[in-house]
């Protein structure tokens, strides 16, 4: 049966037409949700794909002369892209708060003297520790923390994507955290 006819039947409340459409578009829904960058939110992406597909069925207007398959694909991929962007913003907020304690960035706390003779600063030379990081990670920390540039500004300077900068910054700070933890407990 022609797709557009199935959509019309589904819009009138025919549950079998809806099931037939879902079966017909099942590969598209899974392909949309199984994009590599969605690995960490795959289940949410698949749920969003099905929701978007059902919304496309409900909202489709045959009089516009747009093929349903193209309309549905655009809606599904657009809604999954929105879901990913929302999650990315949440991850960025988590990252920014994760590396701050008491309202002060963690590296500022590590570098500033505390007066405590048992502090990490007394046990190691922070400069030596920072020099052990890979070059790009050092550059990212230098730009984002020392020069107080945003990840976007740093990305432009380093000719990388903002996501790459966020990843490098996270890796660098995690490495520093692990090193400092091993020194504290070692």
Secondary structure, DSSP 8 states (H G I E B T S, - for coil): --HHHHHHHHHTT-HHHHHHHHHHHHHHHHHHHT-GGGGGGHHHHHHHHHHHHHHHHHH--GGG---HHHHHHHHHHHHHHHHHHHHHHHHHHHHHHHTEETTEEHHHHHHS--S-TTSHHHHS-HHHHHHTS-HHHHHHHIIIIIS---HHHHHHHHT--HHHHHHHHHHHHHHHHHHHHHHHH-
